[in-house]
Amino acid sequence: MSPVGVPVRGYQPGDLAAVYDICVRTGDNGEDATGKFEDVRLLADIYAGPYLYLEPDLSFVLDDGDKPVGYVIGTADTAAFVRLYRQEWLPRLAHTYPGPPVAPTTPDEWLLATLYQPERMLRPELSAYPAHLHIDVLPAYQGAGHGRRLVQTFAGAAAQAGAGGIHVAVSPTNTRAQGFYQRVGFEPVDVADGGGAVYFGLTTDGRPPIRGGTL
Ligand SMILES: CC(C)(COP(=O)(O)OP(=O)(O)OC[C@H]1O[C@@H](n2cnc3c(N)ncnc32)[C@H](O)[C@@H]1OP(=O)(O)O)[C@@H](O)C(=O)NCCC(=O)NCCS
């Protein structure tokens, strides 16, 4: 199906289950994470839920006419998002998961540690890119231009919300996503202590970044 045949639209609460499903089915370095964790919902409670809950106006889905088959979600202000995540998102999960593990060893424990450490999103080198996003498209819809349109939609909304730049954190082994980001305009950003990720940045006006900010 051509890109125009699969519209991008704003997120609606009824999309939540589909977005969680897409997050899991693309959550292992771009591949299906089903079976990788004992409680795979935790993955979506880290990388999808807080955005849908705290930033619904910056959440967009690719809709094949039946249900969402891709999404882009994020925030225009990572520092403010981290504060809200701690104040409003984590308390909602208090009865669902145990607290942060003291010394994580299993894949689920590492995810739990990630859940409880939103400050991992704050890196001084990313100050010129205060927004960040997560994008995932189901395999059957990849490679057809939908990812580019989703990034463009998010960039427009983030710019309207006042963000001069957007960053993404990518697994070093997800070389496909790294190629995609650079193809749609992102540039590598050096982050000294990247917490196991590599970073890319995109200015929302297409100009080189202006340094200085609050991250
Ligand atoms: C990464 C992802 C979002 C890209 O979306 P997509 O719809 O497949 O990408 P598009 O078809 O819009 O590609 C846009 C452009 O990037 C190019 N591109 C895509 N992958 C590329 C790669 N690995 N290397 C170089 N260019 C690439 C395309 O050729 C296209 O170029 P063009 O517009 O000049 O023709 C999608 O593949 C995906 O969801 N993957 C699994 C989940 C994932 O890894 N998410 C990112 C986690 S950080």
The ligand as an SDF file (V2000), in Angstrom:
LIG
                    3D

 48 50  0  0  0  0  0  0  0  0999 V2000
   13.3310    2.1740   11.7420 C   0  0  0  0  0  0  0  0  0  0  0  0
   11.9080    2.3150   11.1730 C   0  0  0  0  0  0  0  0  0  0  0  0
   11.0650    3.1950   12.0740 C   0  0  0  0  0  0  0  0  0  0  0  0
   12.0200    2.9960    9.7860 C   0  0  0  0  0  0  0  0  0  0  0  0
   10.7160    3.1400    9.2600 O   0  0  0  0  0  0  0  0  0  0  0  0
   10.4070    2.7450    7.7640 P   0  0  0  0  0  0  0  0  0  0  0  0
    8.9970    3.0460    7.4870 O   0  0  0  0  0  0  0  0  0  0  0  0
   10.8750    1.3360    7.5490 O   0  0  0  0  0  0  0  0  0  0  0  0
   11.3830    3.7540    6.9710 O   0  0  0  0  0  0  0  0  0  0  0  0
   11.0540    4.5330    5.6070 P   0  0  0  0  0  0  0  0  0  0  0  0
   10.5500    3.5630    4.6110 O   0  0  0  0  0  0  0  0  0  0  0  0
   10.2050    5.7140    5.8890 O   0  0  0  0  0  0  0  0  0  0  0  0
   12.5060    5.0150    5.1960 O   0  0  0  0  0  0  0  0  0  0  0  0
   12.8230    6.4040    5.0500 C   0  0  0  0  0  0  0  0  0  0  0  0
   14.1450    6.5310    4.3320 C   0  0  0  0  0  0  0  0  0  0  0  0
   15.1700    5.8830    5.0840 O   0  0  0  0  0  0  0  0  0  0  0  0
   15.8610    4.9720    4.2810 C   0  0  0  0  0  0  0  0  0  0  0  0
   16.3200    3.8800    5.1180 N   0  0  0  0  0  0  0  0  0  0  0  0
   15.5740    3.0190    5.8460 C   0  0  0  0  0  0  0  0  0  0  0  0
   16.3780    2.1600    6.4920 N   0  0  0  0  0  0  0  0  0  0  0  0
   17.6460    2.4850    6.1440 C   0  0  0  0  0  0  0  0  0  0  0  0
   18.9340    1.9800    6.4470 C   0  0  0  0  0  0  0  0  0  0  0  0
   19.0930    0.9400    7.2540 N   0  0  0  0  0  0  0  0  0  0  0  0
   20.0200    2.5790    5.9310 N   0  0  0  0  0  0  0  0  0  0  0  0
   19.9030    3.6330    5.1100 C   0  0  0  0  0  0  0  0  0  0  0  0
   18.6930    4.1900    4.7600 N   0  0  0  0  0  0  0  0  0  0  0  0
   17.6020    3.5930    5.2760 C   0  0  0  0  0  0  0  0  0  0  0  0
   14.8400    4.5250    3.2590 C   0  0  0  0  0  0  0  0  0  0  0  0
   15.4650    3.9830    2.1050 O   0  0  0  0  0  0  0  0  0  0  0  0
   14.1360    5.8150    2.9840 C   0  0  0  0  0  0  0  0  0  0  0  0
   14.9160    6.6070    2.1210 O   0  0  0  0  0  0  0  0  0  0  0  0
   14.2100    7.5040    0.9500 P   0  0  0  0  0  0  0  0  0  0  0  0
   13.0350    8.2280    1.5910 O   0  0  0  0  0  0  0  0  0  0  0  0
   15.2650    8.4260    0.5050 O   0  0  0  0  0  0  0  0  0  0  0  0
   13.7670    6.5110   -0.0770 O   0  0  0  0  0  0  0  0  0  0  0  0
   11.2340    0.9240   10.9680 C   0  0  0  0  0  0  0  0  0  0  0  0
   12.0120    0.1670   10.1040 O   0  0  0  0  0  0  0  0  0  0  0  0
   11.0300    0.1800   12.2620 C   0  0  0  0  0  0  0  0  0  0  0  0
   10.0320    0.3850   12.9500 O   0  0  0  0  0  0  0  0  0  0  0  0
   11.9520   -0.7130   12.6070 N   0  0  0  0  0  0  0  0  0  0  0  0
   11.7990   -1.5750   13.8160 C   0  0  0  0  0  0  0  0  0  0  0  0
   11.7450   -0.7820   15.1100 C   0  0  0  0  0  0  0  0  0  0  0  0
   12.9530    0.1010   15.3050 C   0  0  0  0  0  0  0  0  0  0  0  0
   14.0900   -0.3030   15.1100 O   0  0  0  0  0  0  0  0  0  0  0  0
   12.6600    1.3420   15.7390 N   0  0  0  0  0  0  0  0  0  0  0  0
   13.6960    2.3120   16.0660 C   0  0  0  0  0  0  0  0  0  0  0  0
   14.1960    2.0720   17.4360 C   0  0  0  0  0  0  0  0  0  0  0  0
   15.4710    3.2620   17.8640 S   0  0  0  0  0  0  0  0  0  0  0  0
  1  2  1  0
  2  3  1  0
  2  4  1  0
  2 36  1  0
  4  5  1  0
  5  6  1  0
  6  7  2  0
  6  8  1  0
  6  9  1  0
  9 10  1  0
 10 11  2  0
 10 12  1  0
 10 13  1  0
 13 14  1  0
 14 15  1  0
 15 16  1  0
 15 30  1  0
 16 17  1  0
 17 18  1  0
 17 28  1  0
 18 19  1  0
 18 27  1  0
 19 20  2  0
 20 21  1  0
 21 22  1  0
 21 27  2  0
 22 23  1  0
 22 24  2  0
 24 25  1  0
 25 26  2  0
 26 27  1  0
 28 29  1  0
 28 30  1  0
 30 31  1  0
 31 32  1  0
 32 33  2  0
 32 34  1  0
 32 35  1  0
 36 37  1  0
 36 38  1  0
 38 39  2  0
 38 40  1  0
 40 41  1  0
 41 42  1  0
 42 43  1  0
 43 44  2  0
 43 45  1  0
 45 46  1  0
 46 47  1  0
 47 48  1  0
M  END
$$$$
